[in-house]
Amino acid sequence: MALRIEYRFDGEPKTIRFANDKYHDHYEALAAAEGIDLTQFLAMEKQIASLTRDKKALRDYRENEFERFGFSDIQVIRE
């Protein structure tokens, strides 16, 4: 299934195509499209996942960090 991701990066609207075969999730695809290194982000995400079973905590961490990176209005659209 083809997906399209619409988002804003530093206030500028952008669109990319996304397929699950190359990236783990749409956050990794966004970071790759904008050239952001996620090494520390993924390490912290792994630590949070090992410390809690609460999916909301992990989701909140992702959303907050990507806002800090400059992303906003992230929408995944199925085609």
PyMOL Python script that loads the backbone (N, CA, C, O; Angstrom):
from pymol import cmd

cmd.read_pdbstr("""\
ATOM      1  N   MET A   1       0.839  -1.163   0.000  1.00  0.00           N
ATOM      2  CA  MET A   1       0.000   0.000   0.000  1.00  0.00           C
ATOM      3  C   MET A   1       0.897   1.243   0.000  1.00  0.00           C
ATOM      4  O   MET A   1       1.806   1.365   0.821  1.00  0.00           O
ATOM      5  N   ALA A   2       0.634   2.133  -0.905  1.00  0.00           N
ATOM      6  CA  ALA A   2       1.416   3.358  -1.000  1.00  0.00           C
ATOM      7  C   ALA A   2       0.887   4.383  -0.006  1.00  0.00           C
ATOM      8  O   ALA A   2      -0.319   4.534   0.190  1.00  0.00           O
ATOM      9  N   LEU A   3       1.817   5.070   0.604  1.00  0.00           N
ATOM     10  CA  LEU A   3       1.474   6.111   1.557  1.00  0.00           C
ATOM     11  C   LEU A   3       2.161   7.410   1.155  1.00  0.00           C
ATOM     12  O   LEU A   3       3.220   7.407   0.526  1.00  0.00           O
ATOM     13  N   ARG A   4       1.550   8.486   1.525  1.00  0.00           N
ATOM     14  CA  ARG A   4       2.125   9.804   1.304  1.00  0.00           C
ATOM     15  C   ARG A   4       2.138  10.501   2.662  1.00  0.00           C
ATOM     16  O   ARG A   4       1.180  10.397   3.428  1.00  0.00           O
ATOM     17  N   ILE A   5       3.210  11.201   2.953  1.00  0.00           N
ATOM     18  CA  ILE A   5       3.315  11.920   4.212  1.00  0.00           C
ATOM     19  C   ILE A   5       3.372  13.412   3.896  1.00  0.00           C
ATOM     20  O   ILE A   5       4.247  13.878   3.166  1.00  0.00           O
ATOM     21  N   GLU A   6       2.426  14.140   4.461  1.00  0.00           N
ATOM     22  CA  GLU A   6       2.429  15.594   4.346  1.00  0.00           C
ATOM     23  C   GLU A   6       2.831  16.153   5.701  1.00  0.00           C
ATOM     24  O   GLU A   6       2.339  15.711   6.739  1.00  0.00           O
ATOM     25  N   TYR A   7       3.728  17.128   5.682  1.00  0.00           N
ATOM     26  CA  TYR A   7       4.233  17.686   6.932  1.00  0.00           C
ATOM     27  C   TYR A   7       4.769  19.087   6.688  1.00  0.00           C
ATOM     28  O   TYR A   7       4.894  19.539   5.550  1.00  0.00           O
ATOM     29  N   ARG A   8       5.076  19.750   7.771  1.00  0.00           N
ATOM     30  CA  ARG A   8       5.729  21.058   7.712  1.00  0.00           C
ATOM     31  C   ARG A   8       7.078  20.918   8.407  1.00  0.00           C
ATOM     32  O   ARG A   8       7.177  20.364   9.502  1.00  0.00           O
ATOM     33  N   PHE A   9       8.107  21.426   7.752  1.00  0.00           N
ATOM     34  CA  PHE A   9       9.444  21.424   8.341  1.00  0.00           C
ATOM     35  C   PHE A   9       9.933  22.854   8.358  1.00  0.00           C
ATOM     36  O   PHE A   9      10.103  23.476   7.309  1.00  0.00           O
ATOM     37  N   ASP A  10      10.157  23.372   9.544  1.00  0.00           N
ATOM     38  CA  ASP A  10      10.537  24.780   9.733  1.00  0.00           C
ATOM     39  C   ASP A  10       9.553  25.717   9.040  1.00  0.00           C
ATOM     40  O   ASP A  10       9.950  26.716   8.440  1.00  0.00           O
ATOM     41  N   GLY A  11       8.269  25.385   9.128  1.00  0.00           N
ATOM     42  CA  GLY A  11       7.211  26.240   8.587  1.00  0.00           C
ATOM     43  C   GLY A  11       6.915  26.051   7.115  1.00  0.00           C
ATOM     44  O   GLY A  11       5.965  26.644   6.605  1.00  0.00           O
ATOM     45  N   GLU A  12       7.694  25.248   6.419  1.00  0.00           N
ATOM     46  CA  GLU A  12       7.508  25.045   4.985  1.00  0.00           C
ATOM     47  C   GLU A  12       6.775  23.726   4.729  1.00  0.00           C
ATOM     48  O   GLU A  12       7.241  22.678   5.176  1.00  0.00           O
ATOM     49  N   PRO A  13       5.630  23.749   4.013  1.00  0.00           N
ATOM     50  CA  PRO A  13       4.903  22.508   3.737  1.00  0.00           C
ATOM     51  C   PRO A  13       5.662  21.621   2.742  1.00  0.00           C
ATOM     52  O   PRO A  13       6.216  22.099   1.753  1.00  0.00           O
ATOM     53  N   LYS A  14       5.669  20.320   3.035  1.00  0.00           N
ATOM     54  CA  LYS A  14       6.366  19.360   2.176  1.00  0.00           C
ATOM     55  C   LYS A  14       5.573  18.066   2.098  1.00  0.00           C
ATOM     56  O   LYS A  14       4.727  17.793   2.950  1.00  0.00           O
ATOM     57  N   THR A  15       5.852  17.268   1.069  1.00  0.00           N
ATOM     58  CA  THR A  15       5.211  15.968   0.869  1.00  0.00           C
ATOM     59  C   THR A  15       6.258  14.971   0.395  1.00  0.00           C
ATOM     60  O   THR A  15       7.078  15.283  -0.469  1.00  0.00           O
ATOM     61  N   ILE A  16       6.226  13.751   0.975  1.00  0.00           N
ATOM     62  CA  ILE A  16       7.095  12.671   0.507  1.00  0.00           C
ATOM     63  C   ILE A  16       6.274  11.401   0.385  1.00  0.00           C
ATOM     64  O   ILE A  16       5.210  11.278   0.991  1.00  0.00           O
ATOM     65  N   ARG A  17       6.767  10.468  -0.392  1.00  0.00           N
ATOM     66  CA  ARG A  17       6.151   9.142  -0.488  1.00  0.00           C
ATOM     67  C   ARG A  17       6.843   8.238   0.523  1.00  0.00           C
ATOM     68  O   ARG A  17       8.018   8.427   0.840  1.00  0.00           O
ATOM     69  N   PHE A  18       6.097   7.249   1.029  1.00  0.00           N
ATOM     70  CA  PHE A  18       6.621   6.378   2.084  1.00  0.00           C
ATOM     71  C   PHE A  18       6.156   4.944   1.835  1.00  0.00           C
ATOM     72  O   PHE A  18       4.992   4.698   1.519  1.00  0.00           O
ATOM     73  N   ALA A  19       7.084   4.011   1.984  1.00  0.00           N
ATOM     74  CA  ALA A  19       6.771   2.588   1.915  1.00  0.00           C
ATOM     75  C   ALA A  19       7.467   1.903   3.087  1.00  0.00           C
ATOM     76  O   ALA A  19       8.589   2.267   3.441  1.00  0.00           O
ATOM     77  N   ASN A  20       6.820   0.929   3.681  1.00  0.00           N
ATOM     78  CA  ASN A  20       7.350   0.263   4.873  1.00  0.00           C
ATOM     79  C   ASN A  20       8.575  -0.601   4.603  1.00  0.00           C
ATOM     80  O   ASN A  20       9.215  -1.059   5.549  1.00  0.00           O
ATOM     81  N   ASP A  21       8.917  -0.835   3.347  1.00  0.00           N
ATOM     82  CA  ASP A  21      10.043  -1.716   3.063  1.00  0.00           C
ATOM     83  C   ASP A  21      11.404  -1.056   3.311  1.00  0.00           C
ATOM     84  O   ASP A  21      12.395  -1.764   3.485  1.00  0.00           O
ATOM     85  N   LYS A  22      11.478   0.266   3.334  1.00  0.00           N
ATOM     86  CA  LYS A  22      12.756   0.939   3.504  1.00  0.00           C
ATOM     87  C   LYS A  22      12.972   1.495   4.914  1.00  0.00           C
ATOM     88  O   LYS A  22      14.094   1.478   5.420  1.00  0.00           O
ATOM     89  N   TYR A  23      11.909   1.986   5.547  1.00  0.00           N
ATOM     90  CA  TYR A  23      12.016   2.595   6.867  1.00  0.00           C
ATOM     91  C   TYR A  23      11.087   1.902   7.856  1.00  0.00           C
ATOM     92  O   TYR A  23      10.043   1.368   7.482  1.00  0.00           O
ATOM     93  N   HIS A  24      11.486   1.921   9.113  1.00  0.00           N
ATOM     94  CA  HIS A  24      10.712   1.281  10.178  1.00  0.00           C
ATOM     95  C   HIS A  24       9.367   1.976  10.382  1.00  0.00           C
ATOM     96  O   HIS A  24       8.344   1.310  10.543  1.00  0.00           O
ATOM     97  N   ASP A  25       9.363   3.291  10.376  1.00  0.00           N
ATOM     98  CA  ASP A  25       8.119   4.045  10.529  1.00  0.00           C
ATOM     99  C   ASP A  25       8.236   5.387   9.804  1.00  0.00           C
ATOM    100  O   ASP A  25       9.287   5.723   9.260  1.00  0.00           O
ATOM    101  N   HIS A  26       7.157   6.133   9.807  1.00  0.00           N
ATOM    102  CA  HIS A  26       7.152   7.387   9.054  1.00  0.00           C
ATOM    103  C   HIS A  26       8.077   8.438   9.673  1.00  0.00           C
ATOM    104  O   HIS A  26       8.515   9.352   8.974  1.00  0.00           O
ATOM    105  N   TYR A  27       8.378   8.327  10.954  1.00  0.00           N
ATOM    106  CA  TYR A  27       9.315   9.271  11.575  1.00  0.00           C
ATOM    107  C   TYR A  27      10.720   9.102  10.991  1.00  0.00           C
ATOM    108  O   TYR A  27      11.408  10.091  10.735  1.00  0.00           O
ATOM    109  N   GLU A  28      11.142   7.875  10.783  1.00  0.00           N
ATOM    110  CA  GLU A  28      12.461   7.638  10.188  1.00  0.00           C
ATOM    111  C   GLU A  28      12.508   8.143   8.748  1.00  0.00           C
ATOM    112  O   GLU A  28      13.532   8.665   8.307  1.00  0.00           O
ATOM    113  N   ALA A  29      11.412   7.990   8.018  1.00  0.00           N
ATOM    114  CA  ALA A  29      11.355   8.483   6.642  1.00  0.00           C
ATOM    115  C   ALA A  29      11.454  10.006   6.605  1.00  0.00           C
ATOM    116  O   ALA A  29      12.130  10.565   5.741  1.00  0.00           O
ATOM    117  N   LEU A  30      10.786  10.675   7.537  1.00  0.00           N
ATOM    118  CA  LEU A  30      10.857  12.139   7.605  1.00  0.00           C
ATOM    119  C   LEU A  30      12.280  12.607   7.908  1.00  0.00           C
ATOM    120  O   LEU A  30      12.783  13.539   7.279  1.00  0.00           O
ATOM    121  N   ALA A  31      12.913  11.962   8.864  1.00  0.00           N
ATOM    122  CA  ALA A  31      14.272  12.344   9.235  1.00  0.00           C
ATOM    123  C   ALA A  31      15.227  12.132   8.062  1.00  0.00           C
ATOM    124  O   ALA A  31      16.099  12.967   7.820  1.00  0.00           O
ATOM    125  N   ALA A  32      15.076  11.038   7.341  1.00  0.00           N
ATOM    126  CA  ALA A  32      15.937  10.774   6.186  1.00  0.00           C
ATOM    127  C   ALA A  32      15.713  11.818   5.094  1.00  0.00           C
ATOM    128  O   ALA A  32      16.665  12.257   4.448  1.00  0.00           O
ATOM    129  N   ALA A  33      14.471  12.210   4.889  1.00  0.00           N
ATOM    130  CA  ALA A  33      14.159  13.202   3.857  1.00  0.00           C
ATOM    131  C   ALA A  33      14.785  14.557   4.171  1.00  0.00           C
ATOM    132  O   ALA A  33      15.144  15.305   3.261  1.00  0.00           O
ATOM    133  N   GLU A  34      14.914  14.871   5.453  1.00  0.00           N
ATOM    134  CA  GLU A  34      15.468  16.167   5.854  1.00  0.00           C
ATOM    135  C   GLU A  34      16.926  16.084   6.295  1.00  0.00           C
ATOM    136  O   GLU A  34      17.512  17.099   6.672  1.00  0.00           O
ATOM    137  N   GLY A  35      17.526  14.884   6.255  1.00  0.00           N
ATOM    138  CA  GLY A  35      18.934  14.724   6.579  1.00  0.00           C
ATOM    139  C   GLY A  35      19.254  14.817   8.064  1.00  0.00           C
ATOM    140  O   GLY A  35      20.322  15.303   8.436  1.00  0.00           O
ATOM    141  N   ILE A  36      18.348  14.359   8.910  1.00  0.00           N
ATOM    142  CA  ILE A  36      18.541  14.416  10.356  1.00  0.00           C
ATOM    143  C   ILE A  36      19.056  13.068  10.844  1.00  0.00           C
ATOM    144  O   ILE A  36      18.502  12.023  10.503  1.00  0.00           O
ATOM    145  N   ASP A  37      20.122  13.097  11.645  1.00  0.00           N
ATOM    146  CA  ASP A  37      20.703  11.882  12.222  1.00  0.00           C
ATOM    147  C   ASP A  37      19.885  11.475  13.451  1.00  0.00           C
ATOM    148  O   ASP A  37      19.739  12.260  14.388  1.00  0.00           O
ATOM    149  N   LEU A  38      19.356  10.257  13.447  1.00  0.00           N
ATOM    150  CA  LEU A  38      18.503   9.788  14.540  1.00  0.00           C
ATOM    151  C   LEU A  38      19.209   8.839  15.504  1.00  0.00           C
ATOM    152  O   LEU A  38      18.532   8.140  16.259  1.00  0.00           O
ATOM    153  N   THR A  39      20.515   8.787  15.510  1.00  0.00           N
ATOM    154  CA  THR A  39      21.243   7.835  16.347  1.00  0.00           C
ATOM    155  C   THR A  39      20.895   8.001  17.820  1.00  0.00           C
ATOM    156  O   THR A  39      20.535   7.026  18.480  1.00  0.00           O
ATOM    157  N   GLN A  40      20.996   9.214  18.345  1.00  0.00           N
ATOM    158  CA  GLN A  40      20.689   9.439  19.756  1.00  0.00           C
ATOM    159  C   GLN A  40      19.196   9.279  20.034  1.00  0.00           C
ATOM    160  O   GLN A  40      18.807   8.750  21.076  1.00  0.00           O
ATOM    161  N   PHE A  41      18.371   9.733  19.110  1.00  0.00           N
ATOM    162  CA  PHE A  41      16.924   9.596  19.257  1.00  0.00           C
ATOM    163  C   PHE A  41      16.522   8.131  19.393  1.00  0.00           C
ATOM    164  O   PHE A  41      15.747   7.777  20.282  1.00  0.00           O
ATOM    165  N   LEU A  42      17.046   7.278  18.512  1.00  0.00           N
ATOM    166  CA  LEU A  42      16.697   5.856  18.538  1.00  0.00           C
ATOM    167  C   LEU A  42      17.215   5.166  19.793  1.00  0.00           C
ATOM    168  O   LEU A  42      16.560   4.264  20.316  1.00  0.00           O
ATOM    169  N   ALA A  43      18.383   5.577  20.284  1.00  0.00           N
ATOM    170  CA  ALA A  43      18.916   5.006  21.522  1.00  0.00           C
ATOM    171  C   ALA A  43      18.021   5.356  22.709  1.00  0.00           C
ATOM    172  O   ALA A  43      17.739   4.498  23.545  1.00  0.00           O
ATOM    173  N   MET A  44      17.577   6.598  22.789  1.00  0.00           N
ATOM    174  CA  MET A  44      16.689   7.011  23.876  1.00  0.00           C
ATOM    175  C   MET A  44      15.327   6.335  23.753  1.00  0.00           C
ATOM    176  O   MET A  44      14.733   5.931  24.753  1.00  0.00           O
ATOM    177  N   GLU A  45      14.843   6.217  22.535  1.00  0.00           N
ATOM    178  CA  GLU A  45      13.565   5.548  22.304  1.00  0.00           C
ATOM    179  C   GLU A  45      13.629   4.094  22.787  1.00  0.00           C
ATOM    180  O   GLU A  45      12.679   3.587  23.383  1.00  0.00           O
ATOM    181  N   LYS A  46      14.749   3.439  22.523  1.00  0.00           N
ATOM    182  CA  LYS A  46      14.939   2.062  22.965  1.00  0.00           C
ATOM    183  C   LYS A  46      14.950   1.977  24.491  1.00  0.00           C
ATOM    184  O   LYS A  46      14.374   1.051  25.062  1.00  0.00           O
ATOM    185  N   GLN A  47      15.598   2.930  25.151  1.00  0.00           N
ATOM    186  CA  GLN A  47      15.617   2.946  26.612  1.00  0.00           C
ATOM    187  C   GLN A  47      14.220   3.160  27.184  1.00  0.00           C
ATOM    188  O   GLN A  47      13.834   2.493  28.143  1.00  0.00           O
ATOM    189  N   ILE A  48      13.470   4.075  26.608  1.00  0.00           N
ATOM    190  CA  ILE A  48      12.106   4.324  27.079  1.00  0.00           C
ATOM    191  C   ILE A  48      11.245   3.079  26.894  1.00  0.00           C
ATOM    192  O   ILE A  48      10.466   2.723  27.778  1.00  0.00           O
ATOM    193  N   ALA A  49      11.384   2.425  25.758  1.00  0.00           N
ATOM    194  CA  ALA A  49      10.608   1.219  25.489  1.00  0.00           C
ATOM    195  C   ALA A  49      10.949   0.101  26.481  1.00  0.00           C
ATOM    196  O   ALA A  49      10.080  -0.687  26.852  1.00  0.00           O
ATOM    197  N   SER A  50      12.201   0.036  26.903  1.00  0.00           N
ATOM    198  CA  SER A  50      12.587  -1.013  27.848  1.00  0.00           C
ATOM    199  C   SER A  50      12.143  -0.693  29.277  1.00  0.00           C
ATOM    200  O   SER A  50      11.993  -1.600  30.097  1.00  0.00           O
ATOM    201  N   LEU A  51      11.933   0.588  29.578  1.00  0.00           N
ATOM    202  CA  LEU A  51      11.559   0.982  30.936  1.00  0.00           C
ATOM    203  C   LEU A  51      10.055   1.000  31.182  1.00  0.00           C
ATOM    204  O   LEU A  51       9.620   0.880  32.328  1.00  0.00           O
ATOM    205  N   THR A  52       9.265   1.145  30.142  1.00  0.00           N
ATOM    206  CA  THR A  52       7.821   1.245  30.336  1.00  0.00           C
ATOM    207  C   THR A  52       7.070   0.400  29.318  1.00  0.00           C
ATOM    208  O   THR A  52       7.554   0.149  28.214  1.00  0.00           O
ATOM    209  N   ARG A  53       5.905  -0.022  29.704  1.00  0.00           N
ATOM    210  CA  ARG A  53       5.031  -0.748  28.778  1.00  0.00           C
ATOM    211  C   ARG A  53       3.959   0.182  28.225  1.00  0.00           C
ATOM    212  O   ARG A  53       3.132  -0.222  27.407  1.00  0.00           O
ATOM    213  N   ASP A  54       3.984   1.413  28.675  1.00  0.00           N
ATOM    214  CA  ASP A  54       3.001   2.403  28.269  1.00  0.00           C
ATOM    215  C   ASP A  54       3.322   2.915  26.861  1.00  0.00           C
ATOM    216  O   ASP A  54       4.316   3.615  26.666  1.00  0.00           O
ATOM    217  N   LYS A  55       2.493   2.572  25.897  1.00  0.00           N
ATOM    218  CA  LYS A  55       2.704   2.995  24.510  1.00  0.00           C
ATOM    219  C   LYS A  55       2.571   4.507  24.373  1.00  0.00           C
ATOM    220  O   LYS A  55       3.196   5.110  23.501  1.00  0.00           O
ATOM    221  N   LYS A  56       1.769   5.113  25.222  1.00  0.00           N
ATOM    222  CA  LYS A  56       1.566   6.559  25.156  1.00  0.00           C
ATOM    223  C   LYS A  56       2.859   7.314  25.482  1.00  0.00           C
ATOM    224  O   LYS A  56       3.130   8.354  24.882  1.00  0.00           O
ATOM    225  N   ALA A  57       3.644   6.814  26.407  1.00  0.00           N
ATOM    226  CA  ALA A  57       4.907   7.467  26.763  1.00  0.00           C
ATOM    227  C   ALA A  57       5.854   7.475  25.569  1.00  0.00           C
ATOM    228  O   ALA A  57       6.515   8.481  25.308  1.00  0.00           O
ATOM    229  N   LEU A  58       5.923   6.380  24.855  1.00  0.00           N
ATOM    230  CA  LEU A  58       6.790   6.293  23.683  1.00  0.00           C
ATOM    231  C   LEU A  58       6.290   7.205  22.567  1.00  0.00           C
ATOM    232  O   LEU A  58       7.083   7.887  21.918  1.00  0.00           O
ATOM    233  N   ARG A  59       4.997   7.217  22.347  1.00  0.00           N
ATOM    234  CA  ARG A  59       4.401   8.074  21.321  1.00  0.00           C
ATOM    235  C   ARG A  59       4.622   9.556  21.659  1.00  0.00           C
ATOM    236  O   ARG A  59       4.952  10.354  20.781  1.00  0.00           O
ATOM    237  N   ASP A  60       4.441   9.914  22.926  1.00  0.00           N
ATOM    238  CA  ASP A  60       4.671  11.297  23.354  1.00  0.00           C
ATOM    239  C   ASP A  60       6.123  11.709  23.142  1.00  0.00           C
ATOM    240  O   ASP A  60       6.400  12.827  22.709  1.00  0.00           O
ATOM    241  N   TYR A  61       7.044  10.805  23.447  1.00  0.00           N
ATOM    242  CA  TYR A  61       8.466  11.105  23.241  1.00  0.00           C
ATOM    243  C   TYR A  61       8.743  11.382  21.763  1.00  0.00           C
ATOM    244  O   TYR A  61       9.404  12.365  21.424  1.00  0.00           O
ATOM    245  N   ARG A  62       8.237  10.515  20.889  1.00  0.00           N
ATOM    246  CA  ARG A  62       8.453  10.705  19.452  1.00  0.00           C
ATOM    247  C   ARG A  62       7.901  12.046  18.983  1.00  0.00           C
ATOM    248  O   ARG A  62       8.594  12.810  18.311  1.00  0.00           O
ATOM    249  N   GLU A  63       6.655  12.324  19.341  1.00  0.00           N
ATOM    250  CA  GLU A  63       6.017  13.557  18.889  1.00  0.00           C
ATOM    251  C   GLU A  63       6.758  14.793  19.401  1.00  0.00           C
ATOM    252  O   GLU A  63       6.971  15.745  18.650  1.00  0.00           O
ATOM    253  N   ASN A  64       7.145  14.782  20.663  1.00  0.00           N
ATOM    254  CA  ASN A  64       7.844  15.935  21.239  1.00  0.00           C
ATOM    255  C   ASN A  64       9.217  16.148  20.612  1.00  0.00           C
ATOM    256  O   ASN A  64       9.605  17.284  20.341  1.00  0.00           O
ATOM    257  N   GLU A  65       9.949  15.068  20.382  1.00  0.00           N
ATOM    258  CA  GLU A  65      11.276  15.203  19.783  1.00  0.00           C
ATOM    259  C   GLU A  65      11.188  15.696  18.335  1.00  0.00           C
ATOM    260  O   GLU A  65      12.002  16.515  17.908  1.00  0.00           O
ATOM    261  N   PHE A  66      10.214  15.206  17.591  1.00  0.00           N
ATOM    262  CA  PHE A  66      10.102  15.658  16.206  1.00  0.00           C
ATOM    263  C   PHE A  66       9.617  17.101  16.122  1.00  0.00           C
ATOM    264  O   PHE A  66       9.951  17.804  15.168  1.00  0.00           O
ATOM    265  N   GLU A  67       8.847  17.549  17.086  1.00  0.00           N
ATOM    266  CA  GLU A  67       8.511  18.971  17.156  1.00  0.00           C
ATOM    267  C   GLU A  67       9.782  19.780  17.432  1.00  0.00           C
ATOM    268  O   GLU A  67       9.976  20.852  16.859  1.00  0.00           O
ATOM    269  N   ARG A  68      10.638  19.266  18.305  1.00  0.00           N
ATOM    270  CA  ARG A  68      11.889  19.941  18.618  1.00  0.00           C
ATOM    271  C   ARG A  68      12.807  20.000  17.385  1.00  0.00           C
ATOM    272  O   ARG A  68      13.537  20.973  17.199  1.00  0.00           O
ATOM    273  N   PHE A  69      12.766  18.957  16.548  1.00  0.00           N
ATOM    274  CA  PHE A  69      13.562  18.938  15.315  1.00  0.00           C
ATOM    275  C   PHE A  69      13.046  19.951  14.288  1.00  0.00           C
ATOM    276  O   PHE A  69      13.778  20.328  13.373  1.00  0.00           O
ATOM    277  N   GLY A  70      11.786  20.395  14.434  1.00  0.00           N
ATOM    278  CA  GLY A  70      11.224  21.376  13.499  1.00  0.00           C
ATOM    279  C   GLY A  70      10.057  20.866  12.688  1.00  0.00           C
ATOM    280  O   GLY A  70       9.572  21.580  11.810  1.00  0.00           O
ATOM    281  N   PHE A  71       9.584  19.656  12.945  1.00  0.00           N
ATOM    282  CA  PHE A  71       8.456  19.093  12.217  1.00  0.00           C
ATOM    283  C   PHE A  71       7.139  19.477  12.888  1.00  0.00           C
ATOM    284  O   PHE A  71       7.068  19.612  14.109  1.00  0.00           O
ATOM    285  N   SER A  72       6.102  19.650  12.074  1.00  0.00           N
ATOM    286  CA  SER A  72       4.765  19.868  12.613  1.00  0.00           C
ATOM    287  C   SER A  72       3.739  19.408  11.579  1.00  0.00           C
ATOM    288  O   SER A  72       4.079  19.160  10.422  1.00  0.00           O
ATOM    289  N   ASP A  73       2.502  19.298  12.000  1.00  0.00           N
ATOM    290  CA  ASP A  73       1.379  18.922  11.121  1.00  0.00           C
ATOM    291  C   ASP A  73       1.676  17.667  10.295  1.00  0.00           C
ATOM    292  O   ASP A  73       1.449  17.658   9.085  1.00  0.00           O
ATOM    293  N   ILE A  74       2.171  16.626  10.926  1.00  0.00           N
ATOM    294  CA  ILE A  74       2.510  15.381  10.230  1.00  0.00           C
ATOM    295  C   ILE A  74       1.238  14.591   9.993  1.00  0.00           C
ATOM    296  O   ILE A  74       0.508  14.277  10.933  1.00  0.00           O
ATOM    297  N   GLN A  75       0.969  14.265   8.712  1.00  0.00           N
ATOM    298  CA  GLN A  75      -0.202  13.483   8.349  1.00  0.00           C
ATOM    299  C   GLN A  75       0.214  12.374   7.390  1.00  0.00           C
ATOM    300  O   GLN A  75       0.878  12.627   6.385  1.00  0.00           O
ATOM    301  N   VAL A  76      -0.184  11.140   7.712  1.00  0.00           N
ATOM    302  CA  VAL A  76       0.076  10.001   6.843  1.00  0.00           C
ATOM    303  C   VAL A  76      -1.211   9.733   6.070  1.00  0.00           C
ATOM    304  O   VAL A  76      -2.268   9.512   6.660  1.00  0.00           O
ATOM    305  N   ILE A  77      -1.107   9.755   4.745  1.00  0.00           N
ATOM    306  CA  ILE A  77      -2.274   9.626   3.888  1.00  0.00           C
ATOM    307  C   ILE A  77      -2.135   8.365   3.039  1.00  0.00           C
ATOM    308  O   ILE A  77      -1.141   8.186   2.335  1.00  0.00           O
ATOM    309  N   ARG A  78      -3.137   7.498   3.111  1.00  0.00           N
ATOM    310  CA  ARG A  78      -3.139   6.260   2.315  1.00  0.00           C
ATOM    311  C   ARG A  78      -3.657   6.570   0.909  1.00  0.00           C
ATOM    312  O   ARG A  78      -4.633   7.300   0.736  1.00  0.00           O
ATOM    313  N   GLU A  79      -2.988   6.005  -0.074  1.00  0.00           N
ATOM    314  CA  GLU A  79      -3.414   6.221  -1.466  1.00  0.00           C
ATOM    315  C   GLU A  79      -3.971   4.952  -2.053  1.00  0.00           C
ATOM    316  O   GLU A  79      -4.380   4.936  -3.214  1.00  0.00           O
TER     317      GLU A  79
END
""", "prot")
cmd.dss("prot")
cmd.show_as("cartoon", "prot")
cmd.util.cbc("prot")
cmd.orient("prot")
